[in-house]
Amino acid sequence: MIFRQLFDSVSGTYSYLLASRAGGEAMILDPVLERVDRYCQLLRELDLKLVKAVDTHLHADHVTGLGELRDRTYCITIMGEQTKADVVSMRVSDGDKVTIEGITLDVMYTPGHTDDSYSFLMSDRVFTGDTLLIRGTGRTDFQNGSARAQYDSIFNRLLKLPDETMVFPAHDYKGDTVSTIGEERRYNPRLQVRSVDEYVELMNNLKLPNPKMMDVAVPANMRVGLHQEELTRQGLAFSAIDAIRSLGRPDILLVDLREASERAKHGTLPGALHAPYPSIDDNLKPGGMLREVATATGRRIVFFCAYGERSAMAVKAAKEAGLANAAHIAGGIDAWKKAGGPVQTG
């Protein structure tokens, strides 16, 4: 496995690059905007393709690199379902899995630092965001934080993991790079409490100043979504209402870009062909499934995904591959459901 821990000294943020080898699929956790050039350089040097970028929560001390990485690499952006960010490609919830080739992260909802805080567990390590830090815990006094919820996340979720599980947080200000669950249970001063009430009292009396970047970072991180309006102006987007009205038309082929787990959890649209987004380039090149279907039948490809990000990027990829008439459903299946469109489950 390829594993790189990358540090932003200005915000004290750790970002993590993960990959197995084979096809070179990679994932990054908690990227920082100002470090995107370095991430892209490292991807080139290691001959990796970034397919997913994950934020553990809506950060207040730096501007996320999710949007910039998406624009440069066409990767899938991922956050928890509670996020206040306008649009990310995929929203996950407790018990889901985030996968790339050879690597699976189990999704753990661990609120407290914020109400959208998540941790991501591999077999031997856990990425804890700002929930559990090395010899500390994330503050709980803004962004709907809750010391009581954080106590539950730490004591009843994270500390239930095996003692040898490595802990990789999203921040450190003392120079520590890694800990273990066992170490934190024994030596983390904030965890040496006898009750949840004692922990709440401790956290409610920290009296910390707000992060220096908070007034800039939080609004910026709530607006990371890919702008889809240009596709509408070009006539390459269906509103949810128009898409519902076009259902069953023989000249249109609906293509579902979501992963199988998303389809199982949220359903899909009647008659849609499944072609997961990570394989879009192969499907659109000569001999690829979507290109062959479009060419042989003359049908117009209409992509859709969860919220419209992956489908908007797929339209651009289709244009670059010579399929200029491809379109997408703006807002994805989320907008479709809100408009009352039929959904198949099971």
ZADO-1210 file (C-alpha; in nm, 4 decimals, padded with zeros to 6 digits):
<atoms>
<atom x="00.0000" y="00.0000" z="00.0000" code="MET" pos="1"/>
<atom x="00.1127" y="00.3554" z="-00.0723" code="ILE" pos="2"/>
<atom x="00.0603" y="00.5829" z="00.2282" code="PHE" pos="3"/>
<atom x="00.1715" y="00.9434" z="00.2568" code="ARG" pos="4"/>
<atom x="00.1079" y="01.1802" z="00.5472" code="GLN" pos="5"/>
<atom x="00.1300" y="01.5376" z="00.4195" code="LEU" pos="6"/>
<atom x="00.1520" y="01.8434" z="00.6448" code="PHE" pos="7"/>
<atom x="00.0368" y="02.2025" z="00.6042" code="ASP" pos="8"/>
<atom x="00.2385" y="02.4047" z="00.8545" code="SER" pos="9"/>
<atom x="00.0143" y="02.7130" z="00.8387" code="VAL" pos="10"/>
<atom x="-00.3000" y="02.5388" z="00.9625" code="SER" pos="11"/>
<atom x="-00.1364" y="02.2377" z="01.1296" code="GLY" pos="12"/>
<atom x="-00.3386" y="02.0094" z="00.9005" code="THR" pos="13"/>
<atom x="-00.2481" y="01.6529" z="00.8087" code="TYR" pos="14"/>
<atom x="-00.3703" y="01.5227" z="00.4736" code="SER" pos="15"/>
<atom x="-00.3401" y="01.1568" z="00.3798" code="TYR" pos="16"/>
<atom x="-00.2807" y="01.0041" z="00.0383" code="LEU" pos="17"/>
<atom x="-00.3749" y="00.6368" z="00.0029" code="LEU" pos="18"/>
<atom x="-00.3367" y="00.3928" z="-00.2840" code="ALA" pos="19"/>
<atom x="-00.2767" y="00.0281" z="-00.3477" code="SER" pos="20"/>
<atom x="-00.0868" y="-00.0272" z="-00.6711" code="ARG" pos="21"/>
<atom x="-00.2305" y="-00.2160" z="-00.9730" code="ALA" pos="22"/>
<atom x="-00.4249" y="00.0495" z="-01.1666" code="GLY" pos="23"/>
<atom x="-00.2964" y="00.3294" z="-00.9465" code="GLY" pos="24"/>
<atom x="-00.6264" y="00.4529" z="-00.8002" code="GLU" pos="25"/>
<atom x="-00.5693" y="00.6965" z="-00.5134" code="ALA" pos="26"/>
<atom x="-00.7688" y="00.8730" z="-00.2435" code="MET" pos="27"/>
<atom x="-00.6847" y="01.1787" z="-00.0343" code="ILE" pos="28"/>
<atom x="-00.8301" y="01.2784" z="00.3022" code="LEU" pos="29"/>
<atom x="-00.8593" y="01.6376" z="00.4291" code="ASP" pos="30"/>
<atom x="-00.6717" y="01.8188" z="00.1500" code="PRO" pos="31"/>
<atom x="-00.5712" y="02.1852" z="00.1951" code="VAL" pos="32"/>
<atom x="-00.6248" y="02.4301" z="-00.0932" code="LEU" pos="33"/>
<atom x="-00.2763" y="02.5836" z="-00.0755" code="GLU" pos="34"/>
<atom x="-00.1157" y="02.2382" z="-00.0978" code="ARG" pos="35"/>
<atom x="-00.2975" y="02.1171" z="-00.4098" code="VAL" pos="36"/>
<atom x="00.0048" y="02.1783" z="-00.6337" code="ASP" pos="37"/>
<atom x="00.2100" y="01.9496" z="-00.4080" code="ARG" pos="38"/>
<atom x="-00.0590" y="01.6793" z="-00.4085" code="TYR" pos="39"/>
<atom x="-00.0773" y="01.6852" z="-00.7881" code="CYS" pos="40"/>
<atom x="00.3008" y="01.6725" z="-00.8180" code="GLN" pos="41"/>
<atom x="00.3115" y="01.3703" z="-00.5878" code="LEU" pos="42"/>
<atom x="00.0357" y="01.1981" z="-00.7839" code="LEU" pos="43"/>
<atom x="00.2399" y="01.2431" z="-01.1012" code="ARG" pos="44"/>
<atom x="00.5613" y="01.1228" z="-00.9364" code="GLU" pos="45"/>
<atom x="00.3940" y="00.8101" z="-00.8002" code="LEU" pos="46"/>
<atom x="00.1978" y="00.7536" z="-01.1234" code="ASP" pos="47"/>
<atom x="-00.1367" y="00.7624" z="-00.9415" code="LEU" pos="48"/>
<atom x="-00.4841" y="00.8706" z="-01.0478" code="LYS" pos="49"/>
<atom x="-00.6841" y="01.0538" z="-00.7829" code="LEU" pos="50"/>
<atom x="-01.0371" y="00.9135" z="-00.7856" code="VAL" pos="51"/>
<atom x="-01.1743" y="01.0277" z="-00.4478" code="LYS" pos="52"/>
<atom x="-01.1138" y="01.3239" z="-00.2168" code="ALA" pos="53"/>
<atom x="-01.2663" y="01.3157" z="00.1316" code="VAL" pos="54"/>
<atom x="-01.3168" y="01.5759" z="00.4033" code="ASP" pos="55"/>
<atom x="-01.3781" y="01.4438" z="00.7533" code="THR" pos="56"/>
<atom x="-01.5870" y="01.7543" z="00.8336" code="HIS" pos="57"/>
<atom x="-01.6425" y="02.1167" z="00.7334" code="LEU" pos="58"/>
<atom x="-01.3133" y="02.2743" z="00.8359" code="HIS" pos="59"/>
<atom x="-01.2889" y="02.6134" z="01.0065" code="ALA" pos="60"/>
<atom x="-00.9125" y="02.6661" z="01.0031" code="ASP" pos="61"/>
<atom x="-00.8299" y="02.6214" z="00.6356" code="HIS" pos="62"/>
<atom x="-00.9958" y="02.6241" z="00.2960" code="VAL" pos="63"/>
<atom x="-01.0468" y="02.2725" z="00.1665" code="THR" pos="64"/>
<atom x="-00.8760" y="02.1467" z="-00.1456" code="GLY" pos="65"/>
<atom x="-01.1776" y="01.9359" z="-00.2495" code="LEU" pos="66"/>
<atom x="-01.3055" y="02.1710" z="-00.5188" code="GLY" pos="67"/>
<atom x="-00.9653" y="02.2454" z="-00.6700" code="GLU" pos="68"/>
<atom x="-00.8725" y="01.8764" z="-00.6806" code="LEU" pos="69"/>
<atom x="-01.2058" y="01.7953" z="-00.8438" code="ARG" pos="70"/>
<atom x="-01.1493" y="02.0630" z="-01.1080" code="ASP" pos="71"/>
<atom x="-00.7958" y="01.9420" z="-01.1816" code="ARG" pos="72"/>
<atom x="-00.8376" y="01.5649" z="-01.1595" code="THR" pos="73"/>
<atom x="-01.2169" y="01.5099" z="-01.2045" code="TYR" pos="74"/>
<atom x="-01.2182" y="01.3114" z="-00.8809" code="CYS" pos="75"/>
<atom x="-01.5248" y="01.2314" z="-00.6710" code="ILE" pos="76"/>
<atom x="-01.5651" y="01.4581" z="-00.3667" code="THR" pos="77"/>
<atom x="-01.7015" y="01.3013" z="-00.0474" code="ILE" pos="78"/>
<atom x="-01.8343" y="01.4297" z="00.2857" code="MET" pos="79"/>
<atom x="-02.0821" y="01.3128" z="00.5466" code="GLY" pos="80"/>
<atom x="-02.4533" y="01.3456" z="00.4809" code="GLU" pos="81"/>
<atom x="-02.4873" y="01.6171" z="00.7483" code="GLN" pos="82"/>
<atom x="-02.2460" y="01.8549" z="00.5738" code="THR" pos="83"/>
<atom x="-02.3472" y="02.2162" z="00.5098" code="LYS" pos="84"/>
<atom x="-02.1359" y="02.2219" z="00.1932" code="ALA" pos="85"/>
<atom x="-02.3500" y="02.3130" z="-00.1066" code="ASP" pos="86"/>
<atom x="-02.2617" y="02.0189" z="-00.3292" code="VAL" pos="87"/>
<atom x="-02.0270" y="01.7235" z="-00.3020" code="VAL" pos="88"/>
<atom x="-02.0332" y="01.4271" z="-00.5368" code="SER" pos="89"/>
<atom x="-02.1142" y="01.1710" z="-00.2690" code="MET" pos="90"/>
<atom x="-02.2526" y="01.1969" z="00.0842" code="ARG" pos="91"/>
<atom x="-02.1863" y="00.9073" z="00.3184" code="VAL" pos="92"/>
<atom x="-02.3406" y="00.7981" z="00.6468" code="SER" pos="93"/>
<atom x="-02.2465" y="00.5713" z="00.9358" code="ASP" pos="94"/>
<atom x="-02.1845" y="00.2139" z="00.8207" code="GLY" pos="95"/>
<atom x="-02.1128" y="00.3028" z="00.4574" code="ASP" pos="96"/>
<atom x="-01.7839" y="00.2182" z="00.2884" code="LYS" pos="97"/>
<atom x="-01.5560" y="00.4377" z="00.0800" code="VAL" pos="98"/>
<atom x="-01.3607" y="00.2276" z="-00.1658" code="THR" pos="99"/>
<atom x="-01.0945" y="00.2551" z="-00.4295" code="ILE" pos="100"/>
<atom x="-00.9083" y="-00.0317" z="-00.5911" code="GLU" pos="101"/>
<atom x="-00.7525" y="-00.2381" z="-00.3122" code="GLY" pos="102"/>
<atom x="-00.8573" y="-00.0103" z="-00.0243" code="ILE" pos="103"/>
<atom x="-01.1776" y="00.0120" z="00.1796" code="THR" pos="104"/>
<atom x="-01.2559" y="00.2654" z="00.4503" code="LEU" pos="105"/>
<atom x="-01.5424" y="00.1988" z="00.6917" code="ASP" pos="106"/>
<atom x="-01.7416" y="00.5139" z="00.7589" code="VAL" pos="107"/>
<atom x="-01.7986" y="00.6071" z="01.1246" code="MET" pos="108"/>
<atom x="-02.0194" y="00.9005" z="01.2231" code="TYR" pos="109"/>
<atom x="-01.8332" y="01.0642" z="01.5137" code="THR" pos="110"/>
<atom x="-01.9996" y="01.4010" z="01.5826" code="PRO" pos="111"/>
<atom x="-01.9007" y="01.6388" z="01.8576" code="GLY" pos="112"/>
<atom x="-01.6295" y="01.8637" z="01.7180" code="HIS" pos="113"/>
<atom x="-01.8907" y="01.9550" z="01.4567" code="THR" pos="114"/>
<atom x="-02.2239" y="01.7956" z="01.3741" code="ASP" pos="115"/>
<atom x="-02.0832" y="01.6625" z="01.0445" code="ASP" pos="116"/>
<atom x="-01.7657" y="01.5006" z="01.1817" code="SER" pos="117"/>
<atom x="-01.6735" y="01.1553" z="01.0525" code="TYR" pos="118"/>
<atom x="-01.3902" y="00.9104" z="01.1076" code="SER" pos="119"/>
<atom x="-01.2707" y="00.6563" z="00.8499" code="PHE" pos="120"/>
<atom x="-01.1437" y="00.3152" z="00.9566" code="LEU" pos="121"/>
<atom x="-00.9039" y="00.0799" z="00.7827" code="MET" pos="122"/>
<atom x="-00.7986" y="-00.2547" z="00.9241" code="SER" pos="123"/>
<atom x="-00.5016" y="-00.1206" z="01.1205" code="ASP" pos="124"/>
<atom x="-00.5618" y="00.2554" z="01.1376" code="ARG" pos="125"/>
<atom x="-00.8337" y="00.5138" z="01.1833" code="VAL" pos="126"/>
<atom x="-00.8467" y="00.8652" z="01.0413" code="PHE" pos="127"/>
<atom x="-01.0185" y="01.0617" z="01.3149" code="THR" pos="128"/>
<atom x="-01.0447" y="01.4103" z="01.1686" code="GLY" pos="129"/>
<atom x="-01.0704" y="01.6538" z="01.4612" code="ASP" pos="130"/>
<atom x="-01.2698" y="01.4185" z="01.6830" code="THR" pos="131"/>
<atom x="-00.9742" y="01.2480" z="01.8503" code="LEU" pos="132"/>
<atom x="-00.6367" y="01.4197" z="01.8334" code="LEU" pos="133"/>
<atom x="-00.3004" y="01.3032" z="01.9640" code="ILE" pos="134"/>
<atom x="-00.3160" y="01.3778" z="02.3381" code="ARG" pos="135"/>
<atom x="-00.6162" y="01.5992" z="02.2783" code="GLY" pos="136"/>
<atom x="-00.9668" y="01.6237" z="02.1313" code="THR" pos="137"/>
<atom x="-01.1273" y="01.8669" z="01.8910" code="GLY" pos="138"/>
<atom x="-01.2977" y="02.1704" z="02.0403" code="ARG" pos="139"/>
<atom x="-01.6765" y="02.1562" z="02.0578" code="THR" pos="140"/>
<atom x="-01.7835" y="02.5200" z="02.0861" code="ASP" pos="141"/>
<atom x="-01.8905" y="02.6071" z="01.7289" code="PHE" pos="142"/>
<atom x="-02.0486" y="02.4573" z="01.4125" code="GLN" pos="143"/>
<atom x="-02.3125" y="02.2783" z="01.6199" code="ASN" pos="144"/>
<atom x="-02.0437" y="02.1058" z="01.8234" code="GLY" pos="145"/>
<atom x="-02.1389" y="01.9098" z="02.1323" code="SER" pos="146"/>
<atom x="-01.9095" y="01.7894" z="02.4094" code="ALA" pos="147"/>
<atom x="-02.1689" y="01.5298" z="02.5061" code="ARG" pos="148"/>
<atom x="-02.1862" y="01.3940" z="02.1499" code="ALA" pos="149"/>
<atom x="-01.8067" y="01.3937" z="02.1281" code="GLN" pos="150"/>
<atom x="-01.7771" y="01.1956" z="02.4500" code="TYR" pos="151"/>
<atom x="-02.0062" y="00.9331" z="02.3001" code="ASP" pos="152"/>
<atom x="-01.8119" y="00.9314" z="01.9716" code="SER" pos="153"/>
<atom x="-01.4808" y="00.8832" z="02.1496" code="ILE" pos="154"/>
<atom x="-01.5651" y="00.6578" z="02.4424" code="PHE" pos="155"/>
<atom x="-01.8371" y="00.4484" z="02.2791" code="ASN" pos="156"/>
<atom x="-01.7001" y="00.4291" z="01.9244" code="ARG" pos="157"/>
<atom x="-01.3314" y="00.5082" z="01.8792" code="LEU" pos="158"/>
<atom x="-01.2021" y="00.3716" z="02.2095" code="LEU" pos="159"/>
<atom x="-01.3842" y="00.0452" z="02.1381" code="LYS" pos="160"/>
<atom x="-01.1354" y="-00.0187" z="01.8568" code="LEU" pos="161"/>
<atom x="-00.8360" y="-00.2491" z="01.9289" code="PRO" pos="162"/>
<atom x="-00.5594" y="-00.0836" z="02.1308" code="ASP" pos="163"/>
<atom x="-00.3070" y="-00.1300" z="01.8498" code="GLU" pos="164"/>
<atom x="-00.5194" y="00.0627" z="01.5976" code="THR" pos="165"/>
<atom x="-00.3120" y="00.3571" z="01.4733" code="MET" pos="166"/>
<atom x="-00.4666" y="00.7019" z="01.5117" code="VAL" pos="167"/>
<atom x="-00.4093" y="00.9539" z="01.2326" code="PHE" pos="168"/>
<atom x="-00.5792" y="01.2872" z="01.3098" code="PRO" pos="169"/>
<atom x="-00.6481" y="01.5814" z="01.0791" code="ALA" pos="170"/>
<atom x="-00.4417" y="01.8201" z="01.2927" code="HIS" pos="171"/>
<atom x="-00.1491" y="01.8362" z="01.5268" code="ASP" pos="172"/>
<atom x="00.0261" y="02.1425" z="01.6646" code="TYR" pos="173"/>
<atom x="00.3056" y="01.9754" z="01.8620" code="LYS" pos="174"/>
<atom x="00.4838" y="01.7742" z="01.5926" code="GLY" pos="175"/>
<atom x="00.3329" y="01.4327" z="01.6687" code="ASP" pos="176"/>
<atom x="00.2401" y="01.2316" z="01.3619" code="THR" pos="177"/>
<atom x="00.0662" y="00.9146" z="01.4835" code="VAL" pos="178"/>
<atom x="-00.0629" y="00.7537" z="01.7999" code="SER" pos="179"/>
<atom x="-00.2669" y="00.4452" z="01.8874" code="THR" pos="180"/>
<atom x="-00.6042" y="00.3913" z="02.0494" code="ILE" pos="181"/>
<atom x="-00.4328" y="00.2312" z="02.3498" code="GLY" pos="182"/>
<atom x="-00.1963" y="00.5263" z="02.3949" code="GLU" pos="183"/>
<atom x="-00.4782" y="00.7771" z="02.3796" code="GLU" pos="184"/>
<atom x="-00.6873" y="00.5830" z="02.6290" code="ARG" pos="185"/>
<atom x="-00.3978" y="00.5832" z="02.8768" code="ARG" pos="186"/>
<atom x="-00.2243" y="00.9158" z="02.8177" code="TYR" pos="187"/>
<atom x="-00.4663" y="01.1620" z="02.6553" code="ASN" pos="188"/>
<atom x="-00.5340" y="01.4110" z="02.9391" code="PRO" pos="189"/>
<atom x="-00.8839" y="01.4925" z="02.8152" code="ARG" pos="190"/>
<atom x="-00.9857" y="01.1281" z="02.8353" code="LEU" pos="191"/>
<atom x="-00.8956" y="01.0847" z="03.2010" code="GLN" pos="192"/>
<atom x="-01.2489" y="01.1747" z="03.3106" code="VAL" pos="193"/>
<atom x="-01.4864" y="00.9701" z="03.5217" code="ARG" pos="194"/>
<atom x="-01.8120" y="01.0646" z="03.3497" code="SER" pos="195"/>
<atom x="-01.9673" y="01.2363" z="03.0526" code="VAL" pos="196"/>
<atom x="-02.0609" y="01.5309" z="03.2738" code="ASP" pos="197"/>
<atom x="-01.6993" y="01.5777" z="03.3767" code="GLU" pos="198"/>
<atom x="-01.5957" y="01.5727" z="03.0089" code="TYR" pos="199"/>
<atom x="-01.8650" y="01.8268" z="02.9179" code="VAL" pos="200"/>
<atom x="-01.7499" y="02.0573" z="03.1975" code="GLU" pos="201"/>
<atom x="-01.3887" y="02.0244" z="03.0810" code="LEU" pos="202"/>
<atom x="-01.4692" y="02.1031" z="02.7175" code="MET" pos="203"/>
<atom x="-01.7072" y="02.3885" z="02.8017" code="ASN" pos="204"/>
<atom x="-01.4371" y="02.5700" z="02.9965" code="ASN" pos="205"/>
<atom x="-01.1499" y="02.5651" z="02.7458" code="LEU" pos="206"/>
<atom x="-01.2077" y="02.9316" z="02.6498" code="LYS" pos="207"/>
<atom x="-01.0181" y="02.9015" z="02.3205" code="LEU" pos="208"/>
<atom x="-01.0026" y="03.1854" z="02.0652" code="PRO" pos="209"/>
<atom x="-01.1735" y="03.1236" z="01.7321" code="ASN" pos="210"/>
<atom x="-00.9509" y="02.9879" z="01.4540" code="PRO" pos="211"/>
<atom x="-00.7836" y="03.2743" z="01.2661" code="LYS" pos="212"/>
<atom x="-00.9242" y="03.1592" z="00.9313" code="MET" pos="213"/>
<atom x="-01.2740" y="03.0783" z="01.0563" code="MET" pos="214"/>
<atom x="-01.4556" y="03.3762" z="00.8999" code="ASP" pos="215"/>
<atom x="-01.2970" y="03.2972" z="00.5636" code="VAL" pos="216"/>
<atom x="-01.2728" y="02.9173" z="00.5703" code="ALA" pos="217"/>
<atom x="-01.6245" y="02.8241" z="00.6800" code="VAL" pos="218"/>
<atom x="-01.8098" y="03.0261" z="00.4098" code="PRO" pos="219"/>
<atom x="-01.5594" y="02.9120" z="00.1451" code="ALA" pos="220"/>
<atom x="-01.5928" y="02.5479" z="00.2473" code="ASN" pos="221"/>
<atom x="-01.9715" y="02.5710" z="00.2235" code="MET" pos="222"/>
<atom x="-01.9403" y="02.6676" z="-00.1440" code="ARG" pos="223"/>
<atom x="-01.7232" y="02.3974" z="-00.2993" code="VAL" pos="224"/>
<atom x="-01.9814" y="02.2656" z="-00.5461" code="GLY" pos="225"/>
<atom x="-01.9135" y="02.2402" z="-00.9154" code="LEU" pos="226"/>
<atom x="-02.1053" y="02.5127" z="-01.0968" code="HIS" pos="227"/>
<atom x="-02.3551" y="02.3424" z="-01.3265" code="GLN" pos="228"/>
<atom x="-02.5231" y="02.6532" z="-01.4691" code="GLU" pos="229"/>
<atom x="-02.3013" y="02.6655" z="-01.7787" code="GLU" pos="230"/>
<atom x="-02.4299" y="02.3259" z="-01.8938" code="LEU" pos="231"/>
<atom x="-02.7845" y="02.4584" z="-01.8621" code="THR" pos="232"/>
<atom x="-02.6963" y="02.7614" z="-02.0746" code="ARG" pos="233"/>
<atom x="-02.5483" y="02.5275" z="-02.3355" code="GLN" pos="234"/>
<atom x="-02.8641" y="02.3162" z="-02.3458" code="GLY" pos="235"/>
<atom x="-02.6799" y="02.0185" z="-02.1964" code="LEU" pos="236"/>
<atom x="-02.8799" y="01.9907" z="-01.8747" code="ALA" pos="237"/>
<atom x="-03.2271" y="01.8608" z="-01.7957" code="PHE" pos="238"/>
<atom x="-03.4095" y="02.0007" z="-01.4963" code="SER" pos="239"/>
<atom x="-03.5559" y="01.7288" z="-01.2786" code="ALA" pos="240"/>
<atom x="-03.9049" y="01.8140" z="-01.4041" code="ILE" pos="241"/>
<atom x="-03.7971" y="01.7972" z="-01.7693" code="ASP" pos="242"/>
<atom x="-03.6132" y="01.4704" z="-01.7030" code="ALA" pos="243"/>
<atom x="-03.9242" y="01.3180" z="-01.5460" code="ILE" pos="244"/>
<atom x="-04.1307" y="01.4247" z="-01.8478" code="ARG" pos="245"/>
<atom x="-03.8786" y="01.2636" z="-02.0822" code="SER" pos="246"/>
<atom x="-03.8838" y="00.9279" z="-01.9011" code="LEU" pos="247"/>
<atom x="-03.9396" y="00.6443" z="-02.1459" code="GLY" pos="248"/>
<atom x="-03.8485" y="00.8414" z="-02.4584" code="ARG" pos="249"/>
<atom x="-03.6820" y="00.6007" z="-02.7048" code="PRO" pos="250"/>
<atom x="-03.4254" y="00.8604" z="-02.8131" code="ASP" pos="251"/>
<atom x="-03.2802" y="00.9037" z="-02.4633" code="ILE" pos="252"/>
<atom x="-03.0532" y="00.6692" z="-02.2675" code="LEU" pos="253"/>
<atom x="-03.0320" y="00.7378" z="-01.8942" code="LEU" pos="254"/>
<atom x="-02.6904" y="00.6484" z="-01.7513" code="VAL" pos="255"/>
<atom x="-02.6439" y="00.6097" z="-01.3752" code="ASP" pos="256"/>
<atom x="-02.2899" y="00.7070" z="-01.2704" code="LEU" pos="257"/>
<atom x="-02.3233" y="00.6188" z="-00.9022" code="ARG" pos="258"/>
<atom x="-02.1610" y="00.3252" z="-00.7295" code="GLU" pos="259"/>
<atom x="-02.3502" y="00.0023" z="-00.6667" code="ALA" pos="260"/>
<atom x="-02.3752" y="00.0791" z="-00.2945" code="SER" pos="261"/>
<atom x="-02.5452" y="00.4125" z="-00.3681" code="GLU" pos="262"/>
<atom x="-02.7938" y="00.2472" z="-00.6018" code="ARG" pos="263"/>
<atom x="-02.8775" y="-00.0157" z="-00.3411" code="ALA" pos="264"/>
<atom x="-02.9233" y="00.2465" z="-00.0709" code="LYS" pos="265"/>
<atom x="-03.1081" y="00.5184" z="-00.2619" code="HIS" pos="266"/>
<atom x="-03.2639" y="00.3408" z="-00.5600" code="GLY" pos="267"/>
<atom x="-03.2275" y="00.4215" z="-00.9283" code="THR" pos="268"/>
<atom x="-03.4320" y="00.5453" z="-01.2236" code="LEU" pos="269"/>
<atom x="-03.6433" y="00.3158" z="-01.4416" code="PRO" pos="270"/>
<atom x="-03.4558" y="00.1875" z="-01.7454" code="GLY" pos="271"/>
<atom x="-03.1221" y="00.3434" z="-01.6501" code="ALA" pos="272"/>
<atom x="-02.7947" y="00.1846" z="-01.7600" code="LEU" pos="273"/>
<atom x="-02.5329" y="00.1506" z="-01.4843" code="HIS" pos="274"/>
<atom x="-02.1864" y="00.2818" z="-01.5743" code="ALA" pos="275"/>
<atom x="-01.9966" y="00.3946" z="-01.2601" code="PRO" pos="276"/>
<atom x="-01.8194" y="00.7281" z="-01.2926" code="TYR" pos="277"/>
<atom x="-01.4610" y="00.6023" z="-01.2355" code="PRO" pos="278"/>
<atom x="-01.4865" y="00.4066" z="-01.5620" code="SER" pos="279"/>
<atom x="-01.6179" y="00.7017" z="-01.7651" code="ILE" pos="280"/>
<atom x="-01.3035" y="00.7466" z="-01.9769" code="ASP" pos="281"/>
<atom x="-01.2939" y="00.3788" z="-02.0763" code="ASP" pos="282"/>
<atom x="-01.6663" y="00.3825" z="-02.1568" code="ASN" pos="283"/>
<atom x="-01.6363" y="00.6871" z="-02.3844" code="LEU" pos="284"/>
<atom x="-01.3268" y="00.5927" z="-02.5826" code="LYS" pos="285"/>
<atom x="-01.3553" y="00.4056" z="-02.9154" code="PRO" pos="286"/>
<atom x="-01.4866" y="00.0586" z="-02.8397" code="GLY" pos="287"/>
<atom x="-01.6183" y="00.1689" z="-02.5003" code="GLY" pos="288"/>
<atom x="-01.9686" y="00.0659" z="-02.3985" code="MET" pos="289"/>
<atom x="-02.1306" y="00.4099" z="-02.3884" code="LEU" pos="290"/>
<atom x="-01.9701" y="00.5249" z="-02.7106" code="ARG" pos="291"/>
<atom x="-02.0795" y="00.2082" z="-02.8913" code="GLU" pos="292"/>
<atom x="-02.4363" y="00.2314" z="-02.7596" code="VAL" pos="293"/>
<atom x="-02.4674" y="00.5988" z="-02.8523" code="ALA" pos="294"/>
<atom x="-02.3206" y="00.5414" z="-03.1973" code="THR" pos="295"/>
<atom x="-02.5206" y="00.2280" z="-03.2761" code="ALA" pos="296"/>
<atom x="-02.8587" y="00.3523" z="-03.1550" code="THR" pos="297"/>
<atom x="-02.8370" y="00.7274" z="-03.2071" code="GLY" pos="298"/>
<atom x="-02.9765" y="00.7780" z="-02.8571" code="ARG" pos="299"/>
<atom x="-02.8807" y="01.0837" z="-02.6556" code="ARG" pos="300"/>
<atom x="-02.6925" y="00.9946" z="-02.3388" code="ILE" pos="301"/>
<atom x="-02.8284" y="01.1671" z="-02.0276" code="VAL" pos="302"/>
<atom x="-02.6050" y="01.1139" z="-01.7254" code="PHE" pos="303"/>
<atom x="-02.7193" y="01.1351" z="-01.3664" code="PHE" pos="304"/>
<atom x="-02.5601" y="01.0808" z="-01.0255" code="CYS" pos="305"/>
<atom x="-02.6403" y="01.1786" z="-00.6660" code="ALA" pos="306"/>
<atom x="-02.6268" y="01.5604" z="-00.6851" code="TYR" pos="307"/>
<atom x="-02.5099" y="01.6463" z="-01.0369" code="GLY" pos="308"/>
<atom x="-02.1331" y="01.6784" z="-00.9909" code="GLU" pos="309"/>
<atom x="-02.0215" y="01.3523" z="-01.1451" code="ARG" pos="310"/>
<atom x="-02.2744" y="01.3848" z="-01.4255" code="SER" pos="311"/>
<atom x="-02.1585" y="01.7390" z="-01.5067" code="ALA" pos="312"/>
<atom x="-01.7984" y="01.6148" z="-01.5293" code="MET" pos="313"/>
<atom x="-01.9175" y="01.3213" z="-01.7431" code="ALA" pos="314"/>
<atom x="-02.0798" y="01.5623" z="-01.9907" code="VAL" pos="315"/>
<atom x="-01.7484" y="01.7428" z="-02.0243" code="LYS" pos="316"/>
<atom x="-01.5677" y="01.4104" z="-02.0722" code="ALA" pos="317"/>
<atom x="-01.8216" y="01.3090" z="-02.3376" code="ALA" pos="318"/>
<atom x="-01.7712" y="01.6363" z="-02.5283" code="LYS" pos="319"/>
<atom x="-01.3942" y="01.5833" z="-02.5201" code="GLU" pos="320"/>
<atom x="-01.4508" y="01.2290" z="-02.6521" code="ALA" pos="321"/>
<atom x="-01.6591" y="01.3592" z="-02.9432" code="GLY" pos="322"/>
<atom x="-02.0111" y="01.2960" z="-02.8070" code="LEU" pos="323"/>
<atom x="-02.1194" y="01.6590" z="-02.8111" code="ALA" pos="324"/>
<atom x="-02.4892" y="01.5949" z="-02.7447" code="ASN" pos="325"/>
<atom x="-02.4581" y="01.4242" z="-02.4072" code="ALA" pos="326"/>
<atom x="-02.6451" y="01.5900" z="-02.1199" code="ALA" pos="327"/>
<atom x="-02.7136" y="01.5431" z="-01.7507" code="HIS" pos="328"/>
<atom x="-02.9867" y="01.5792" z="-01.4918" code="ILE" pos="329"/>
<atom x="-02.9084" y="01.8913" z="-01.2903" code="ALA" pos="330"/>
<atom x="-02.9108" y="01.8156" z="-00.9196" code="GLY" pos="331"/>
<atom x="-02.9039" y="01.4405" z="-00.9795" code="GLY" pos="332"/>
<atom x="-03.1337" y="01.1847" z="-00.8254" code="ILE" pos="333"/>
<atom x="-03.1667" y="01.4116" z="-00.5216" code="ASP" pos="334"/>
<atom x="-03.3450" y="01.6721" z="-00.7347" code="ALA" pos="335"/>
<atom x="-03.5381" y="01.3961" z="-00.9162" code="TRP" pos="336"/>
<atom x="-03.6788" y="01.2643" z="-00.5883" code="LYS" pos="337"/>
<atom x="-03.7665" y="01.6122" z="-00.4644" code="LYS" pos="338"/>
<atom x="-03.9600" y="01.6685" z="-00.7891" code="ALA" pos="339"/>
<atom x="-04.1596" y="01.3491" z="-00.7312" code="GLY" pos="340"/>
<atom x="-03.9942" y="01.1322" z="-00.9938" code="GLY" pos="341"/>
<atom x="-04.0348" y="00.7530" z="-00.9763" code="PRO" pos="342"/>
<atom x="-03.7497" y="00.5531" z="-00.8223" code="VAL" pos="343"/>
<atom x="-03.6861" y="00.1804" z="-00.8421" code="GLN" pos="344"/>
<atom x="-03.5555" y="00.0049" z="-00.5311" code="THR" pos="345"/>
<atom x="-03.4304" y="-00.3444" z="-00.4670" code="GLY" pos="346"/>
</atoms>
